[in-house]
């Protein structure tokens, strides 16, 4: 994941958080979680935590919607890879094939199947190699989506619960700390540009 988010994406994340009381918040949260499978720079974990901090009583709903969006995004990605695997991988994901995690992921998936995919979705490790591998096998798209949903919902529920009950736990998770910092960067960019927009 990039150290900094593009400014336009940072502003979108800030605007999304401001819609937390609006009916459009949940569809947009699901959309951002789905896009994370394609864009790879959306701090979904941090977005779940920051949204939960804004509305602690909705932590279960926020977790479920984010996990559902992530699973639907993976479903679409896996379907695209299965349909046009050579062109899509060569164009967008060629680096994933040469990553150090590729061979380890391939062995893990071969041994444990959907259970491995669920564990990868739960873990902080990149899930893209696992999605590509499972999409190129005979594993059903439904099983791929359900495995990712199972892993993500456990992960997001834990993060959201910790945000409302034990926030100090979150500070010990390295990857999450980076994503929360990205959210702070987004807020600072929004604050810095506000006077320019308000000036006549």
N, C-alpha and C positions, 0 to 999 in steps of 0.2 A: 504494500500500500504506500502511496506517496506521502512524503513528510508534510506537504501542504496540499490543501484542496484548491482547485481552480476557483477564482473569485466568484464566478457566476454560480457555481455549485454551492459555495459557501453561503451566498445570499439566499439561494433556494432553501437551504437547510434552516436558516434563521426564519424565513417566512413560514416554512412548514411548522416549526415549533410555535409560532405565534397563532397558528390555526388550531391549536390543541383543543379549543372549545367549540370549533366549528364542525359541522357535519362532514365536511370534505377532508378532515384530518386523517381519518382511518383509511379511506381509499388511497390518499396520497402517500401515507406511510407504507402501505402495502406495495404501491408502485415503486417507491424508492428502494424497498427491500428487494423487489424483483429485479430492478435495474442493476443492483449490486452484482448479480451474476454475470452481467455483460460489461458494465463500466469498470468494475473492480476497484473503484476509489471512493465509493460511498461508505462512510463509517456507520454501518447499520447498528452495530453493537452500541456505539456511543449515542446514536439517535434514539435507541430504545431507552437507554438510561436517562438521557436528558429529558425526553418526553415524560418518562415516569416521574422524574423529580418535579416536573411542572404539575402533573396530575397524579399523585400517589395512589388514589383510590382506583385508578384505571389500570394498574400495573398488569393484571392478568389479560385484559383486553388488548392492551398495547403489545404484549408479548405474543399473543395468539395471532394478531393481524400481521405483525412483522414476520413471524414464522410462516404463515400462510403465503404472504407475498414472496418470501424467499423461495418457498417450494414451487410456486407457480413460475417464477423466473427460471429456476433450474429446469422445470418441465419444458418450458419453451426453448431454452438453450439446448437441452438434450434432444428435443425433436428436430431442431435445426441441424445439429451435428449429425444426427442419424440420416437426415434427408440429403444434406450436402456436406458430408464430413470432410472430404479432401479440400474443397474450395474454402470452407469456413476456417478450418484449422490452419491452412496455409496462409490465409489472409490475416486472421486475427489472433490466433493462439499458437503460432509456431514456436514462440519462446517457451510455452508450457511443455512442449515435447522434449526440450533439451534441459529442463530444470532438474535440479538434484532430487527433487521430491517425486519425479515421474516414476522411476524404477521401483522405489519403495512403495509408492501408492499402487502401482500395478500388481506387485506381489500381495499387498494387503487386501486389495479388492478380489484378487483371484482366490485367496484363501477364505475370506469371510463374507464376500458378496454384499448384500444390502446392509448387513450389520456394520460392516466396515465403513460404508458410505454414511450411515447415521453417526458413527463415532467421529468421522472426519468433519461432518457438519456441526457437531457439538464442539469440536476442538478449535483452537486458534490457528490451526494449519490451513493453508490454502486448499479449497475444495475443487478448484478448476480442473486439475489433473484427474481427480476421481470422477467428475462429471463427464469429462471427455472419454475416459476409459469405459465407464458404464454405458454411455450412449453408443459406443462403438461395439458393445457386446450384445447379447440377446436378452439382457435384463429389460423387463418391461418398463415403459416410461412411467406408468403408475407407481411401480415399486421404487423407482428412482425418486420421484416426487415425495412419496410417503416417507422414505428413508431420510431425506433431507428435512422434511417437516418435523419428523420425530427428533432428530438431533437439534435442529434450530429451536424448537419450542422449549426443550429442556434448557438450552443455553440462555435463551431470552428470558424465560421465567426466572432462572437463577439471577441473572443480572438485574431484572426489574425488582425482584424480591429484595436483593441486596441493597438496591438504591433506596428502598423504602424502610428497610429494617436494619441493615448493617452496612451503611455506606463506606465504612473503613475497609471492608473487604475489597471494594472496587479499586482502591488505590494500590492494591498489591498485584493487580493483574496488568502485566506490562502492555499487552496489545490494546487493552481497553483504555489504559491511561493515555496512550497515543491518540486513540479515537476521540476521547473526551477533550484532549488538547486541540484537536482539529475543530471541534464544535466551538471551543473558546475562540479559536482563530476566526471562525466564521462570524461570531458575535462581534469581535473587535473590528473586523472589516466593515460590518454593517454599521457599527457606531461611528467609524471613521468617515464613512461616505454620507451619513445622514445630514450633516450640516451643509454639504455641497448641494444636496437635493432640495433642502429647505430654503436655501438662499435665493433671493429673487433674481 
